Amino acid sequence: MTVYEKILAMPKPAYFVLIDPDKTEIKDSIKLAVTAEETGVDAILIGSSILLNKGLEEFIEELKKNVTIPIIVFPGLLNSIPLNADSILFLSMISSRNPQLLIGEQVRAAPLIKRFSLDTISTAYILISSGSITSVQYISNSLPIPADKPDIVVAHCLAAEYLGMKMIYLETGSGASDSVPDAIIKSAKKNCQLPIIVGGGITSPEIAYQKAKAGADIIVTGTILEQNNNTKMLRSITESVHSFRNEF
């Protein structure tokens, strides 16, 4: 079974934890990953807007020694692909008009992915405005979609679906002050058949629950756990997301 098939089979909504190798020491990352698995987190994403960590494969290898849940690379750019991850989100930043992020990076990475038979999940990445400039907006040199324009987001989601992509990733960016508006998630869910991942600005169990209620299939948190790094917060968010599974 591929990682994508495992994701489809997960009870929804699912909860993924994002670990940034540039911000978290390996010992702390292992502790976070182990706690995540123990509390019921469904998968771990490894990602960074810049990715200064040169020992990415060693980083992932240490995590894989300690947890069994999927470890999926969430690349800022496709210039550094670890060969030992369980899967990689093969991202196209379709909200951008920067051709390098739409197709350029993907063309460069494709031969390496083919050579090593890496498991890939074609994912449409859509950046939503958060009220402040985030790292991903600055690094990608991309204008985010305004947070009050769900119709534009829906049009991008439909384009991704018709292009044959497998998932949608709606995000306001790591450390964003605001999360993806519920109205955008609801509109995307209503009009698009693809699984919807939502991340950025989710700073509490209550916000995570709201995103699940709005229709997100997968909730992602990262910065809040880097800042707090405690079992109580992780458990609370996990329980909040998973509680929605049994409410309706």
C-alpha positions as CSV (number, residue, x, y, z in Angstrom):
1,M,0.0,0.0,0.0
2,T,1.4,3.4,-1.0
3,V,1.4,6.3,1.5
4,Y,-1.3,8.0,-0.5
5,E,-3.5,4.9,-0.2
6,K,-2.8,4.9,3.6
7,I,-3.8,8.6,3.7
8,L,-7.1,7.9,1.9
9,A,-7.8,5.0,4.3
10,M,-7.2,7.1,7.4
11,P,-10.4,8.1,9.4
12,K,-11.0,11.8,8.7
13,P,-10.2,14.3,9.8
14,A,-6.6,13.3,10.2
15,Y,-3.9,15.2,12.0
16,F,-0.3,15.6,10.8
17,V,2.6,17.2,12.7
18,L,5.1,19.3,10.7
19,I,8.7,19.2,11.9
20,D,11.2,21.8,10.6
21,P,14.8,20.5,10.6
22,D,16.1,24.0,10.5
23,K,14.3,24.9,13.7
24,T,14.3,21.7,15.8
25,E,17.3,19.8,17.0
26,I,17.2,16.0,16.2
27,K,16.9,15.0,19.9
28,D,13.9,17.3,20.3
29,S,12.5,16.1,16.9
30,I,12.7,12.5,18.0
31,K,10.9,13.3,21.3
32,L,8.2,15.2,19.4
33,A,7.8,12.4,16.8
34,V,7.5,9.7,19.5
35,T,5.0,11.7,21.5
36,A,3.0,12.4,18.3
37,E,2.7,8.7,17.6
38,E,1.8,7.9,21.2
39,T,-1.0,10.5,21.2
40,G,-2.5,9.3,17.9
41,V,-1.0,11.7,15.3
42,D,-1.5,10.1,11.9
43,A,1.7,11.2,10.1
44,I,4.7,13.4,10.3
45,L,5.7,16.0,7.7
46,I,9.3,17.1,7.3
47,G,9.6,20.6,5.8
48,S,11.1,24.0,5.7
49,S,10.9,27.2,3.6
50,I,14.7,27.3,3.3
51,L,16.1,23.9,4.4
52,L,19.5,24.8,5.7
53,N,19.9,21.3,7.3
54,K,22.4,19.4,5.1
55,G,21.9,16.1,6.9
56,L,18.3,15.6,6.0
57,E,18.5,11.9,5.2
58,E,20.3,11.3,8.5
59,F,17.6,13.4,10.2
60,I,14.8,11.3,8.7
61,E,16.7,8.0,9.4
62,E,16.8,8.8,13.1
63,L,13.1,9.6,13.2
64,K,12.3,6.3,11.3
65,K,14.2,4.4,14.0
66,N,11.8,5.7,16.6
67,V,8.3,5.9,15.0
68,T,6.3,3.8,12.6
69,I,3.8,6.4,11.3
70,P,4.5,7.7,7.8
71,I,7.2,10.3,7.4
72,I,6.4,12.5,4.4
73,V,8.6,15.3,3.0
74,F,6.9,18.6,2.5
75,P,9.5,20.5,0.5
76,G,9.9,24.2,0.3
77,L,11.8,23.7,-2.9
78,L,12.6,20.4,-4.7
79,N,16.4,21.0,-4.6
80,S,17.0,18.6,-1.7
81,I,15.1,15.3,-1.9
82,P,15.9,12.7,0.8
83,L,15.8,9.3,-0.6
84,N,14.7,7.6,2.6
85,A,11.4,9.3,3.3
86,D,8.3,7.2,3.1
87,S,6.8,9.7,0.5
88,I,7.2,13.2,-0.8
89,L,4.5,15.8,-1.5
90,F,5.2,16.6,-5.2
91,L,4.1,20.2,-4.9
92,S,3.1,22.6,-7.6
93,M,2.4,26.1,-6.1
94,I,-0.6,26.7,-8.3
95,S,-1.6,29.9,-6.6
96,S,1.7,31.4,-7.8
97,R,2.5,32.8,-11.2
98,N,6.2,32.0,-10.7
99,P,7.0,29.4,-13.4
100,Q,9.8,27.9,-11.4
101,L,7.4,26.8,-8.6
102,L,4.7,25.8,-11.0
103,I,6.8,23.4,-13.1
104,G,10.5,24.3,-13.1
105,E,11.4,22.7,-9.8
106,Q,9.3,19.6,-10.6
107,V,11.1,19.1,-13.9
108,R,14.5,19.2,-12.2
109,A,13.4,16.8,-9.5
110,A,11.6,14.3,-11.7
111,P,14.6,12.3,-13.0
112,L,15.9,11.8,-9.5
113,I,12.5,10.7,-8.3
114,K,12.3,8.2,-11.2
115,R,15.8,6.9,-10.6
116,F,15.2,6.1,-7.0
117,S,11.5,5.1,-7.3
118,L,10.4,7.6,-4.7
119,D,6.8,7.5,-3.6
120,T,5.2,10.8,-4.6
121,I,1.9,12.4,-4.0
122,S,1.0,15.1,-6.5
123,T,-0.2,18.1,-4.4
124,A,-1.6,21.5,-5.4
125,Y,-0.2,24.1,-3.0
126,I,-2.4,27.2,-2.6
127,L,-1.1,30.1,-0.5
128,I,-3.8,32.2,1.3
129,S,-3.1,35.7,2.6
130,S,-2.7,35.8,6.4
131,G,-2.4,39.5,7.0
132,S,1.4,39.4,7.2
133,I,4.3,38.4,5.0
134,T,5.3,34.8,5.8
135,S,8.5,33.0,4.9
136,V,6.9,31.0,2.1
137,Q,5.5,34.2,0.5
138,Y,8.9,35.9,0.7
139,I,11.0,33.0,-0.5
140,S,8.6,32.0,-3.3
141,N,8.1,35.6,-4.4
142,S,4.4,34.8,-4.8
143,L,1.3,36.8,-4.2
144,P,-1.1,34.9,-1.9
145,I,-4.8,34.7,-2.7
146,P,-6.8,37.2,-0.7
147,A,-8.5,35.6,2.3
148,D,-11.9,37.1,1.3
149,K,-11.9,35.5,-2.2
150,P,-13.1,31.9,-1.8
151,D,-14.2,31.9,-5.4
152,I,-10.7,32.3,-6.6
153,V,-9.5,29.5,-4.3
154,V,-12.2,27.2,-5.6
155,A,-11.2,28.0,-9.2
156,H,-7.6,26.9,-8.3
157,C,-8.8,23.8,-6.6
158,L,-10.9,22.8,-9.6
159,A,-8.0,23.4,-11.9
160,A,-5.9,21.1,-9.7
161,E,-8.5,18.4,-9.8
162,Y,-8.9,18.6,-13.6
163,L,-5.1,18.5,-14.0
164,G,-5.1,15.1,-12.2
165,M,-3.5,16.1,-8.9
166,K,-4.2,14.0,-5.8
167,M,-4.5,16.5,-3.0
168,I,-5.0,20.2,-2.2
169,Y,-2.9,22.0,0.4
170,L,-4.4,25.3,1.6
171,E,-2.0,27.2,3.8
172,T,-1.3,30.7,5.1
173,G,2.3,29.8,5.8
174,S,4.4,28.7,8.7
175,G,4.1,31.1,11.7
176,A,1.2,32.9,10.1
177,S,-0.9,35.2,12.3
178,D,-4.2,34.0,10.7
179,S,-5.4,30.6,9.6
180,V,-7.2,29.7,6.4
181,P,-10.7,31.1,6.7
182,D,-13.5,28.6,7.4
183,A,-15.4,30.0,4.4
184,I,-12.6,29.1,2.0
185,I,-12.3,25.6,3.4
186,K,-16.1,25.1,3.1
187,S,-16.2,26.4,-0.4
188,A,-13.2,24.2,-1.5
189,K,-14.8,21.1,0.1
190,K,-18.1,21.7,-1.5
191,N,-16.8,22.1,-5.0
192,C,-13.7,19.9,-5.1
193,Q,-13.4,16.1,-4.8
194,L,-9.8,16.0,-3.7
195,P,-8.7,15.6,0.0
196,I,-8.0,19.0,1.5
197,I,-5.0,19.7,3.8
198,V,-5.1,22.9,5.9
199,G,-2.1,24.4,7.7
200,G,-0.7,27.7,8.9
201,G,-1.9,29.8,11.9
202,I,-3.5,26.9,13.7
203,T,-2.4,27.8,17.2
204,S,-4.9,26.0,19.5
205,P,-7.1,22.9,19.7
206,E,-10.1,25.1,19.2
207,I,-8.9,26.5,15.9
208,A,-7.9,23.0,14.8
209,Y,-11.4,21.8,15.6
210,Q,-12.9,24.7,13.6
211,K,-10.9,23.8,10.5
212,A,-12.0,20.2,10.8
213,K,-15.6,21.3,11.2
214,A,-15.3,23.5,8.1
215,G,-14.3,20.4,6.0
216,A,-10.5,20.0,6.2
217,D,-9.6,16.3,5.7
218,I,-6.1,16.8,7.2
219,I,-5.0,19.4,9.8
220,V,-1.3,20.4,10.0
221,T,0.4,22.2,12.9
222,G,4.0,23.0,13.2
223,T,5.1,26.3,14.8
224,I,2.8,26.0,17.9
225,L,4.5,22.8,18.8
226,E,8.0,24.2,18.1
227,Q,7.2,27.0,20.5
228,N,5.6,24.9,23.2
229,N,7.0,21.4,22.6
230,N,4.9,19.8,25.3
231,T,2.8,16.6,25.5
232,K,-0.3,18.4,26.8
233,M,-0.6,20.7,23.8
234,L,0.0,17.9,21.3
235,R,-2.5,15.6,23.0
236,S,-5.1,18.4,23.1
237,I,-4.9,19.2,19.4
238,T,-4.9,15.5,18.5
239,E,-8.0,14.9,20.6
240,S,-9.7,18.0,19.3
241,V,-9.2,17.0,15.6
242,H,-10.0,13.4,16.1
243,S,-13.1,14.2,18.2
244,F,-14.9,15.5,15.1
245,R,-14.8,12.0,13.6
246,N,-17.4,10.8,16.0
247,E,-19.7,13.9,16.2
248,F,-21.4,13.7,12.9
